Amino acid sequence: MASSPCSSVNFDSGLEIKTRSVEQTLIPLVSQITTLINHKDKPKKSERTQQAIQRVGQAVSVAVGRFVAVGEAIAVENEELKEEMGMACFEARRAGDAIAQLTDVGTAVTPPVDGRTTVFSDRTGMVKAARMLLSSVTKVLVLADRIVIKQIITSRNKVLVTLEQLERVSTFQEFVQIFSQFGNQMVEFAHLTGDRQNDLKDENKKARMAAARAVLEKCTMMLLTASKTCLRHPDCESARINKDAVFHRMRFALEQVMEIVTDARPCGETKVLPLSIYTGIKDFKSNVEGLREGLYLLPHQALSGQLEAVVERMEDFTDSAYTSHEHREGILQLCQLARQDTDQLITAWMEAKQSLNAKEATEEMELSILKTCQSVYELRRELHKVAVGRAADLLKLHAEHLPLRALKASGGEGNLEAVAEYARTLGEQKEQLVETCRLLCHVSGTEPLEITCIHAEETFHVIGPQIISAAQTLALHPSSKIAKENLDVFCEAWESQLCDMAVLLREINDVFEGRRGDKRAYVSLPRPKHSANLKTVKAVKLDAEEQSTIAKLGLELRLLTSDVDTEVEKWEDQEHDIVRQGQSLSSMAYSMHLFTRGEGLLKTTTELFHQAEVLSEEGLQLCSSLHTFSTQLMDEEKVAVLSEMEKLMGLCQQLQMGVRTPVQGKTATFQKVDSSIQNTRAIITVVIYLLPVCNKIVRKYKSERSNLGSPQSWRDRQSSTAVKDDVLNGKNSNGFGVKSLEQHMANLTFLESK
């Protein structure tokens, strides 16, 4: 059996690959070279096989030639990388030529035997050429990646310079002129960092990048209104405090982005996440289970100490004024149970170690291991219930945003005393939310979610005082429209963070319950770079203010797609057409949500409109499936499904007509974006209603079939039931399937794409 080239040859280039794009570009090339080297163990080939090998070798050489041409062009444009890139390109071209020569039938040195020709007589040469090719191509890609990093750094430096200018302006005219430039720079920076975030392999870095970019996204609008307020009321201390806090937070977020992009920290510091209870329990459980394999690996004090360290961190729960007496007692009892089970385990462990014949865990020790693992799991489950329950209660309690409304009203009335009173109320709410985020961090279940919890905690901690200072400014200047607008912006940021917290809560529940925690990217719409159809349409990117305006709509879209995922997971048959098409619509809507944040594959309004059109077509396919589905239903069920189907069809047609209608001008384009997202939101809302209705019907019919009467009655109804099975299981629909397109995308090789 032929061995894998990766196991027989060391292709390590010595360069760390940090991005998916570099990795995904290399994988097909590795596959092509694997195809060649796997044949080295079969020295005799038929003529057809040898011709196939020769074609692959020539294709590799041609592809490398094109690839090198791009690398050389990059070298010309970037003087500082010219020498390194030139050498890497030279080595790649030489290796590609060597592979072409080694696979060329005309250069085979071994004479034909029985009509067959022996190739790869120079096995060492092929391995050497393959290693050189992969090493040099990887180096070219990593050098090209440095160009991307350079672009982000350059973009960030521009933003910083303009930020300093904005901080020093003294007139409205100067501010408007500079902020216009700043807005364009921030949009460019958002797209560059969004691409980088999507490309990163390290999930923790992706989460940190997402957090920093979220701060910049919210702060851009805050900076606009806070600066305008300060210019209008230059002697107002609360306005100055409000503005300074925004500038400080933006600089901090920009620095965070640079740390992630350049993989560097000031003074060589290494940021370590605060140890969560989940991580502590996970490590403790791992050590407990590891005792089965090695009785002598840990001193017995280590287990007790590790458990006590976990219990100590539970003070965040037990010492909280917001934890009920019942929950506090429950946590303490489970802690005590975990201690008892650990002590019993240690006793059984010591006895096993002292026994000369015990080379592995005894039966008593095995039972103690299971009991200890079970007790810490119960403890984790109780903590999860407390944290998630408190977060859900808080979100419901503050859904009406009463303190924000009161601050706006009292500020508009110029009532400083009322502002101070409601500021205390908001301060208490802030402390509750900050503490709840800390508890969620303890039970989040993954490091990326821990990072998101920390970001949420910091956001509430910072925005709370900013809202209060903005309200104080309005109370001092109650007739100021700019001060009112400023307070509105900060309140919207608070509301937006509450929505983000609701999404975070669902993701933490997904992880705890073993469901998919990450949203699947929709791959049906690769970024159209050279599409002839799109060249005639001017692609537009939204500016910072427009991006901020649609971000709230996008957030609502994100929440709705989470609801779709929840309903989809309740279906037994995940391949049902209604399920697949519902998932497809949800994924496309999610990509539109990412657009509103300046992330994902959709970068311009043209791409957004194209995605919306694809979504409307998929929605109409779902209507077709629903119509077929309804033909086998009883009257009442049929009316319910057809009623929603007609509503869905109307919305899809409305979206389709809207995105196909040409518009001119920036304002009209933005209105079209807004309309497209609102229509998409309405479509997903109908899908959320339909999924449980159809699922209930499918379950009902399956239950009826399982309870059919005699064998005779089954035979009498078999034909009609078979038809119904096909309908209920989605066999008759020719709806657009994502899987075939995903498979096609996966089959695109390095050679075909270059």
C-alpha positions in Angstrom: 0.0 0.0 0.0 1.4 3.4 -1.0 2.4 5.6 1.9 1.3 9.1 2.2 3.9 11.7 1.1 3.3 13.6 4.3 4.4 10.6 6.4 7.4 9.6 4.2 8.7 13.1 3.4 9.2 16.1 5.7 7.6 19.0 3.8 7.8 21.3 6.8 8.9 24.7 5.5 9.7 26.0 9.0 7.1 28.7 8.6 4.1 28.9 10.8 0.8 29.2 8.8 -1.6 31.4 10.7 -4.3 31.9 8.1 -6.8 29.7 6.4 -6.3 31.2 3.0 -2.6 30.2 3.0 -3.5 26.7 4.3 -6.3 26.2 1.8 -4.1 27.2 -1.1 -1.4 24.7 0.0 -3.8 21.7 0.6 -4.6 21.1 -3.1 -1.0 21.4 -4.1 0.0 18.9 -1.4 -2.8 16.6 -2.9 -1.3 17.0 -6.4 2.2 16.1 -5.2 0.8 13.3 -3.1 -0.7 11.9 -6.3 2.7 11.9 -7.9 4.8 10.6 -5.1 2.3 7.8 -4.2 3.3 6.2 -7.5 6.9 5.9 -6.6 6.1 2.6 -4.8 4.7 1.2 -8.1 7.6 1.3 -10.5 5.7 -0.1 -13.5 2.9 1.8 -15.0 0.5 1.3 -17.9 0.7 3.8 -20.7 -2.6 5.4 -19.6 -1.4 5.8 -16.0 1.9 7.2 -17.1 0.2 9.8 -19.4 -2.0 10.8 -16.5 1.1 11.2 -14.2 2.7 13.3 -16.9 -0.3 15.5 -17.2 -0.4 16.1 -13.5 3.3 16.9 -13.5 3.0 19.4 -16.4 -0.1 20.9 -14.7 1.8 21.5 -11.5 4.6 23.2 -13.5 2.2 25.5 -15.4 0.3 26.3 -12.2 3.5 27.1 -10.4 4.6 29.3 -13.3 1.4 31.4 -13.0 1.7 31.5 -9.2 5.3 32.6 -9.4 4.4 35.4 -11.9 2.0 36.8 -9.3 4.7 36.5 -6.6 7.2 38.4 -8.8 4.6 41.1 -9.4 4.2 41.5 -5.7 7.9 41.7 -5.2 8.1 44.5 -7.8 5.5 46.5 -5.9 7.1 45.9 -2.4 10.7 46.8 -2.4 11.3 45.6 1.2 10.3 42.0 0.2 11.9 42.0 -3.2 14.9 39.9 -2.4 13.1 37.3 -0.2 10.2 37.0 -2.6 12.5 36.8 -5.6 14.5 33.9 -4.1 11.3 32.0 -3.1 9.9 32.5 -6.6 13.1 31.3 -8.2 13.1 28.1 -6.0 9.4 27.4 -6.7 9.9 27.8 -10.5 13.0 25.5 -10.4 11.1 22.9 -8.4 8.1 23.0 -10.7 10.4 22.6 -13.7 12.1 19.6 -12.0 8.8 17.9 -11.3 7.7 18.4 -15.0 10.9 16.9 -16.2 10.8 13.9 -13.8 7.2 13.1 -14.9 8.0 13.5 -18.6 7.7 10.2 -20.5 10.3 11.3 -23.0 13.0 11.6 -20.3 12.4 8.1 -18.7 15.8 6.4 -18.7 14.6 2.8 -18.1 13.8 0.9 -21.3 10.2 -0.5 -21.8 9.5 -3.9 -20.4 6.5 -5.9 -21.7 4.9 -2.7 -23.1 5.3 -0.8 -19.9 7.6 2.1 -19.0 9.2 2.6 -15.7 9.1 6.2 -14.3 10.4 7.9 -11.2 13.8 6.2 -11.6 15.2 9.2 -9.7 13.1 8.8 -6.5 15.4 11.0 -4.5 15.1 13.8 -7.1 11.3 13.7 -7.0 11.2 13.9 -3.1 13.7 16.7 -3.2 11.8 18.7 -5.8 8.5 18.2 -4.0 10.0 19.4 -0.7 11.5 22.4 -2.4 8.3 23.3 -4.2 6.1 23.1 -1.1 8.7 25.0 1.0 9.1 27.8 -1.5 5.4 28.1 -2.3 4.7 28.3 1.4 7.3 31.0 1.8 5.8 33.0 -1.1 2.3 32.8 0.5 3.6 33.8 3.9 5.5 36.7 2.4 2.4 37.8 0.5 0.5 37.5 3.8 3.0 40.0 5.2 1.7 42.5 2.6 -1.8 42.1 3.9 -0.5 42.8 7.5 1.3 45.8 6.1 -1.9 47.1 4.6 -3.7 46.7 7.9 -0.9 48.5 9.8 -0.9 51.3 7.2 -4.6 51.7 7.4 -4.5 51.8 11.2 -1.8 54.4 11.1 -3.9 56.6 8.9 -6.8 56.2 11.3 -4.6 57.1 14.3 -3.3 60.3 12.6 -6.8 61.4 11.7 -8.1 60.5 15.2 -5.5 62.9 16.7 -6.6 65.6 14.3 -10.2 65.1 15.3 -9.3 65.3 18.9 -7.7 68.7 18.4 -10.3 70.4 16.1 -11.9 73.6 17.4 -14.5 74.4 14.7 -17.5 72.5 13.2 -16.3 73.1 9.6 -12.9 71.6 10.4 -14.5 68.7 12.2 -16.9 67.9 9.4 -14.1 67.9 6.8 -11.8 65.7 8.9 -14.5 63.3 10.0 -15.5 62.6 6.4 -12.0 61.5 5.8 -11.9 59.5 9.1 -15.2 57.7 8.2 -13.8 56.5 4.8 -10.6 55.3 6.6 -12.6 53.4 9.2 -14.6 51.7 6.5 -11.4 50.6 4.8 -10.0 49.4 8.1 -13.2 47.6 8.9 -13.0 45.6 5.7 -9.3 44.8 6.0 -9.7 43.6 9.6 -12.9 41.8 8.8 -11.1 39.8 6.1 -8.3 39.1 8.5 -10.7 38.0 11.2 -12.4 35.5 8.9 -9.0 34.2 7.7 -7.4 33.6 11.1 -7.0 29.9 12.1 -6.7 30.6 15.8 -10.3 30.8 17.2 -9.2 32.8 20.2 -7.6 35.4 18.0 -10.7 35.5 15.9 -12.8 36.2 19.0 -10.4 38.9 20.2 -10.5 40.5 16.8 -14.3 40.4 16.7 -14.4 42.1 20.1 -12.0 44.9 19.2 -13.8 45.5 15.9 -17.1 45.6 17.7 -15.7 48.4 19.9 -14.5 50.4 16.9 -17.8 49.9 15.1 -19.9 51.3 18.0 -17.3 54.0 18.9 -17.2 55.5 15.4 -20.8 56.8 15.8 -20.2 57.7 19.4 -17.1 59.7 18.4 -19.2 61.7 15.9 -21.9 62.8 18.3 -19.6 63.2 21.4 -17.3 65.4 19.4 -20.2 67.5 18.0 -21.6 67.9 21.5 -18.2 69.0 22.9 -17.8 71.5 20.0 -21.3 72.9 20.6 -20.8 73.1 24.4 -17.0 73.6 24.9 -17.3 74.6 28.5 -19.3 71.6 29.6 -17.2 69.2 31.7 -19.5 66.2 31.3 -19.4 66.6 27.5 -15.6 66.6 27.6 -15.5 63.5 29.9 -17.9 61.8 27.4 -15.7 62.6 24.4 -12.4 61.7 26.1 -13.7 58.3 27.1 -14.6 57.5 23.4 -11.2 58.5 22.1 -9.5 56.5 24.8 -11.6 53.4 24.0 -10.9 53.7 20.3 -7.2 53.9 20.7 -7.3 50.9 23.0 -9.3 48.8 20.5 -6.9 49.8 17.6 -4.0 48.7 19.8 -5.7 45.3 20.4 -6.2 44.8 16.6 -2.5 45.5 16.1 -1.5 43.0 18.8 -3.6 40.3 17.1 -2.5 41.1 13.5 1.2 41.4 14.3 1.2 38.7 17.0 3.1 41.0 19.3 2.6 42.4 22.7 4.2 45.5 24.4 7.2 44.6 26.5 6.8 40.9 25.5 3.8 40.4 27.7 1.7 37.4 27.2 -2.0 37.9 27.8 -3.5 34.9 29.7 -7.3 34.6 30.2 -8.4 34.5 33.8 -9.0 30.8 34.7 -12.7 30.0 34.5 -14.5 27.4 36.6 -15.3 25.4 33.5 -11.6 25.2 32.6 -10.7 24.3 36.2 -13.3 21.5 36.3 -12.2 20.3 32.8 -8.6 20.0 33.9 -9.5 18.4 37.3 -11.7 15.8 35.5 -8.9 15.1 33.0 -6.4 14.4 35.8 -9.0 12.2 37.7 -9.6 10.1 34.5 -5.8 10.0 33.9 -5.3 8.0 37.1 -6.5 5.0 35.2 -3.4 5.1 33.0 -0.8 6.1 35.6 -1.2 5.5 39.3 2.0 7.3 40.1 1.8 10.4 37.9 0.4 12.9 40.5 1.0 13.4 44.2 -2.4 12.9 46.0 -2.2 16.5 47.3 -2.4 17.8 43.7 -6.0 16.6 43.2 -7.3 18.1 46.5 -5.5 21.3 45.8 -6.9 21.5 42.2 -10.4 20.9 43.5 -10.0 23.6 46.2 -8.8 26.1 43.6 -12.0 25.5 41.6 -14.2 25.8 44.7 -12.4 29.1 45.6 -13.4 30.6 42.2 -17.0 29.7 43.0 -17.1 32.7 45.4 -18.1 34.7 42.3 -21.4 32.8 42.6 -21.8 32.2 46.3 -20.7 35.7 47.5 -22.9 37.5 45.0 -25.8 39.5 46.5 -27.9 38.5 43.5 -27.6 34.7 44.0 -30.6 33.3 45.7 -30.3 31.4 49.0 -31.6 28.3 47.4 -29.0 28.4 44.6 -26.2 29.3 47.1 -27.1 26.3 49.2 -27.3 24.0 46.2 -23.8 25.1 45.0 -22.2 24.6 48.5 -23.8 21.1 48.9 -22.4 20.0 45.5 -19.0 21.4 46.4 -19.1 19.3 49.6 -20.1 16.2 47.7 -17.3 16.7 45.2 -14.8 17.0 48.1 -16.1 13.8 49.7 -15.9 11.9 46.4 -12.4 13.2 45.8 -11.3 12.1 49.3 -12.7 8.6 48.7 -10.9 8.5 45.4 -7.6 9.5 47.0 -8.1 6.7 49.6 -8.7 4.1 46.9 -5.8 5.5 44.9 -3.4 5.3 47.8 -4.5 1.7 48.5 -3.9 0.8 44.9 -0.5 2.4 44.9 0.5 0.5 48.1 -0.5 -2.8 46.6 2.5 -4.5 44.9 0.2 -6.3 42.4 -1.8 -3.2 41.3 -0.5 -2.0 38.0 -3.8 -0.4 37.0 -6.9 1.0 38.6 -8.7 -1.4 40.9 -12.5 -1.9 40.8 -13.0 0.3 43.8 -10.8 3.0 42.4 -12.7 2.9 39.0 -16.0 3.4 40.9 -14.5 6.3 42.8 -13.3 7.9 39.5 -16.8 7.6 38.0 -18.4 9.1 41.2 -15.9 12.0 41.3 -16.4 12.8 37.6 -20.2 12.7 38.1 -20.2 15.0 41.1 -18.1 17.7 39.4 -20.3 17.4 36.3 -23.4 18.0 38.5 -21.6 21.0 40.0 -20.9 22.4 36.6 -24.5 21.9 35.5 -25.8 23.7 38.6 -23.4 26.7 38.0 -24.5 26.8 34.3 -28.1 26.8 35.4 -27.5 29.7 37.8 -25.5 31.8 35.4 -27.7 31.3 32.4 -30.9 31.7 34.4 -29.7 35.0 35.9 -28.7 36.3 32.5 -32.1 35.3 30.9 -33.9 37.0 33.8 -31.9 40.2 33.5 -32.5 40.3 29.7 -36.3 40.0 30.3 -36.2 42.5 33.2 -34.4 45.2 31.1 -36.1 44.5 27.8 -38.1 47.7 28.1 -35.0 49.8 28.8 -36.8 51.8 31.5 -33.7 53.5 33.0 -32.6 54.7 29.6 -36.0 56.1 28.8 -36.1 57.9 32.2 -32.6 59.4 31.7 -33.6 60.7 28.2 -36.8 62.2 29.6 -35.3 63.8 32.7 -32.3 65.0 30.7 -34.6 66.6 28.1 -36.5 68.4 31.0 -33.2 69.7 32.4 -33.9 67.9 35.7 -30.4 67.2 37.2 -31.8 65.6 40.3 -33.9 63.1 38.4 -30.9 62.4 36.1 -28.8 61.6 39.3 -31.5 59.3 40.6 -31.9 57.3 37.4 -28.1 57.3 37.0 -27.9 55.3 40.2 -30.6 52.9 38.8 -28.6 52.4 35.6 -25.4 52.0 37.7 -27.1 49.1 39.6 -28.2 47.6 36.4 -24.6 47.9 35.0 -23.2 46.1 38.1 -25.7 43.3 37.7 -24.8 42.9 34.0 -21.1 43.1 34.7 -21.3 40.4 37.4 -23.6 38.2 35.2 -21.1 38.4 32.3 -18.4 37.3 34.8 -20.5 34.3 35.8 -21.2 33.4 32.1 -17.5 33.5 31.5 -17.0 30.8 34.1 -19.5 28.4 32.4 -19.1 29.4 28.7 -17.4 26.2 27.7 -14.9 27.5 25.2 -12.1 30.0 25.2 -13.6 32.1 22.3 -16.8 32.4 24.2 -14.9 33.4 27.4 -13.3 36.2 25.4 -16.7 37.3 24.2 -18.0 37.3 27.8 -15.1 39.4 28.9 -15.7 41.8 26.1 -19.4 42.1 27.1 -18.4 42.7 30.7 -16.0 45.5 29.7 -18.6 47.0 27.4 -21.3 47.3 30.0 -18.7 48.6 32.5 -17.6 51.4 30.1 -20.8 52.4 28.4 -22.8 52.8 31.6 -20.8 55.8 32.9 -20.7 57.2 29.3 -24.6 57.2 29.2 -24.7 59.0 32.5 -22.2 61.7 31.4 -24.2 62.2 28.1 -27.5 62.5 30.2 -25.8 65.1 32.5 -24.8 67.1 29.4 -28.4 67.0 28.1 -29.8 68.1 31.5 -27.4 71.1 31.5 -28.4 71.9 27.9 -32.0 70.5 27.5 -32.7 72.4 24.3 -29.5 71.1 22.5 -30.4 68.7 19.7 -26.8 67.5 19.4 -26.7 66.6 23.1 -30.0 64.7 22.7 -28.6 62.9 19.7 -25.5 62.0 21.6 -27.4 60.4 24.4 -29.5 58.5 21.9 -26.4 57.0 20.3 -25.0 55.8 23.7 -28.3 54.3 24.7 -28.5 52.5 21.4 -25.0 51.0 22.0 -26.3 49.8 25.4 -29.3 48.2 23.8 -27.2 46.6 21.1 -24.9 45.1 23.7 -28.0 43.6 25.4 -28.9 42.0 22.1 -25.3 40.7 21.7 -25.7 39.2 25.2 -28.8 37.3 24.1 -26.9 35.8 21.2 -24.0 34.9 23.5 -26.4 33.2 25.9 -27.7 31.0 23.1 -24.2 30.1 22.0 -23.2 29.1 25.6 -26.3 26.9 25.8 -25.5 25.3 22.5 -22.0 24.4 23.7 -23.3 23.0 27.0 -26.0 20.9 25.3 -23.6 19.6 22.7 -25.2 21.4 19.8 -23.3 23.2 17.1 -21.9 26.4 18.7 -20.6 28.1 15.5 -22.7 29.4 12.7 -21.9 27.6 9.4 -20.7 30.0 6.7 -22.8 30.1 3.6 -20.5 29.3 0.6 -22.9 29.6 -2.3 -21.6 33.1 -3.1 -17.9 33.3 -3.6 -16.7 36.9 -3.8 -17.2 37.9 -7.5 -13.9 39.4 -8.5 -14.1 39.0 -12.3 -17.7 38.4 -13.1 -18.7 40.0 -16.4 -22.2 40.6 -15.1 -21.0 42.7 -12.2 -18.6 44.9 -14.1 -21.5 47.0 -15.4 -22.8 47.8 -11.9 -20.9 50.2 -9.7 -20.2 48.4 -6.4 -20.6 50.7 -3.4 -19.3 50.3 0.1 -21.3 51.9 3.0 -19.7 54.6 5.0 -19.3 54.5 8.8 -22.6 56.2 9.5 -24.6 54.0 7.1 -22.9 50.9 8.5 -23.9 51.9 12.0 -27.5 52.6 10.9 -28.0 49.1 9.4 -26.1 47.3 12.2 -29.2 47.2 14.4 -31.2 45.6 11.6 -28.4 43.1 11.1 -28.4 42.2 14.7 -32.1 41.4 14.6 -31.4 39.2 11.5 -28.7 37.4 13.6 -31.2 36.7 16.4 -33.7 35.3 13.9 -31.2 33.0 12.2 -30.4 31.6 15.7 -34.1 30.9 16.1 -34.1 29.1 12.7 -31.2 26.9 13.9 -33.0 26.1 17.1 -36.1 24.9 15.2 -34.1 23.0 12.6 -32.3 21.0 15.3 -35.7 19.7 16.5 -36.3 17.9 13.2 -35.5 14.2 13.2 -35.0 14.2 9.4 -32.3 16.7 8.8 -32.3 16.0 5.1 -36.0 17.0 4.6 -36.3 19.6 1.9 -38.1 22.1 4.2 -35.2 21.7 6.7 -32.4 22.1 4.1 -34.1 25.1 2.5 -34.8 26.7 5.8 -31.1 26.2 6.8 -30.0 27.6 3.4 -32.2 30.7 3.9 -30.8 31.1 7.4 -27.2 30.9 6.3 -27.7 33.5 3.5 -29.5 35.8 6.0 -26.5 35.3 8.3 -24.1 36.4 5.6 -26.2 39.5 5.2 -25.9 40.1 8.9 -22.2 39.9 8.6 -22.3 42.5 5.8 -24.0 44.9 8.3 -20.9 44.5 10.5 -18.4 44.9 7.7 -17.5 41.2 7.9 -17.9 38.0 5.9 -17.8 37.4 2.1 -20.1 40.2 1.1 -18.1 43.4 0.8 -20.1 45.7 -1.5 -23.7 46.5 -2.0 -23.7 44.7 -5.3 -22.7 41.5 -3.6 -25.4 42.1 -1.0 -28.1 42.5 -3.6 -26.9 39.4 -5.5 -27.1 37.4 -2.2 -30.6 38.8 -1.6 -31.7 37.7 -5.0 -30.3 34.2 -4.4 -32.1 34.2 -1.1 -35.4 35.1 -2.7 -35.0 32.3 -5.3 -34.3 29.9 -2.5 -37.4 31.2 -0.7 -39.5 30.5 -3.8 -38.1 27.0 -3.9 -39.2 26.5 -0.3 -42.7 27.7 -1.4 -42.7 25.0 -4.0 -41.7 22.4 -1.4 -44.4 23.6 1.0 -47.1 23.4 -1.8 -46.1 19.8 -2.5 -46.1 19.1 1.2 -49.6 20.6 1.6 -51.2 18.3 -1.0 -51.2 15.4 1.4 -52.5 17.3 4.4 -56.0 17.5 6.0 -58.0 20.7 5.4 -57.1 22.6 8.5 -53.4 21.8 8.3 -53.4 22.5 4.6 -54.9 25.9 5.1 -52.4 26.8 7.8 -49.4 25.8 5.6 -50.7 27.4 2.4 -51.6 30.7 4.2 -48.0 31.1 5.4 -46.6 29.8 2.0 -48.5 32.6 0.2 -47.2 35.2 2.6 -43.6 33.8 2.1 -44.1 33.9 -1.7 -45.2 37.5 -1.6 -42.2 38.6 0.5 -39.8 36.7 -1.8 -41.2 38.3 -4.9 -41.1 41.7 -3.2 -37.4 41.2 -2.3 -36.6 39.9 -5.8 -38.2 42.9 -7.5 -36.5 45.3 -5.0 -33.0 44.0 -5.6 -33.5 43.9 -9.4 -34.6 47.5 -9.6 -31.6 49.7 -10.6 -30.9 52.7 -8.4 -28.5 55.6 -8.7 -26.9 57.7 -6.1 -25.7 57.0 -2.6 -28.9 57.7 -0.8 -31.0 55.5 -3.1 -28.4 52.7 -2.8 -28.5 52.9 1.0 -32.4 52.8 1.0 -32.2 49.7 -1.2 -29.8 48.1 1.3 -32.1 48.9 4.1 -35.2 47.6 2.3 -33.4 44.4 1.3 -32.4 43.6 4.9 -35.9 44.4 6.2 -37.5 42.1 3.5 -35.0 39.4 4.4 -35.9 39.8 8.1 -39.6 39.3 7.2 -38.9 36.2 5.2 -36.9 34.6 8.0 -39.7 35.4 10.5 -42.2 33.4 8.4 -39.7 30.5 8.1 -39.4 30.5 11.9 -43.2 30.1 12.1 -43.4 27.4 9.5 -40.6 25.1 10.7 -42.3 24.0 14.0 -45.7 23.8 12.3 -44.4 21.4 9.5 -42.3 19.5 12.0 -45.4 18.8 14.2 -47.3 17.6 11.1 -44.5 15.3 10.0 -44.3 13.8 13.5 -48.1 13.4 13.7 -48.2 11.5 10.3 -45.2 9.3 11.3 -47.0 8.5 14.6 -50.2 7.5 12.7 -48.2 5.3 10.4 -46.5 3.5 13.3 -50.0 2.8 14.8 -51.6 1.4 11.7 -54.0 -1.6 12.2 -53.8 -5.1 10.8 -51.3 -6.2 8.1 -54.2 -6.2 5.6 -55.0 -2.5 6.3 -51.3 -1.7 5.9 -51.2 -3.3 2.5 -54.4 -1.5 1.5 -52.8 1.9 2.5 -49.2 1.1 1.5 -49.3 2.9 -1.9 -50.8 6.1 -0.6 -48.6 6.1 2.4 -45.5 5.7 0.2 -46.5 8.8 -1.7 -47.1 10.6 1.5 -43.7 9.4 2.9 -42.0 10.9 -0.2 -43.8 14.2 0.3 -43.2 14.4 4.1 -39.6 13.5 3.7 -39.0 15.9 0.9 -38.3 13.5 -1.9 -40.4 15.2 -4.6 -38.9 18.6 -4.4 -36.1 19.8 -6.7 -35.1 22.6 -4.4 -31.7 24.2 -4.6 -29.4 22.2 -2.4 -26.3 23.7 -0.7 -24.5 20.4 -0.5 -23.9 20.0 -4.2 -22.5 23.5 -4.4 -20.3 23.0 -1.3 -19.0 19.9 -2.9 -18.2 21.7 -6.1 -16.4 24.4 -4.1 -14.4 21.8 -2.2 -13.3 20.2 -5.5 -11.8 23.4 -6.9 -8.0 22.7 -6.8 -5.1 25.0 -6.6 -4.3 24.1 -10.2 -7.7 25.0 -11.5 -8.0 28.3 -9.6 -4.7 29.8 -10.6 
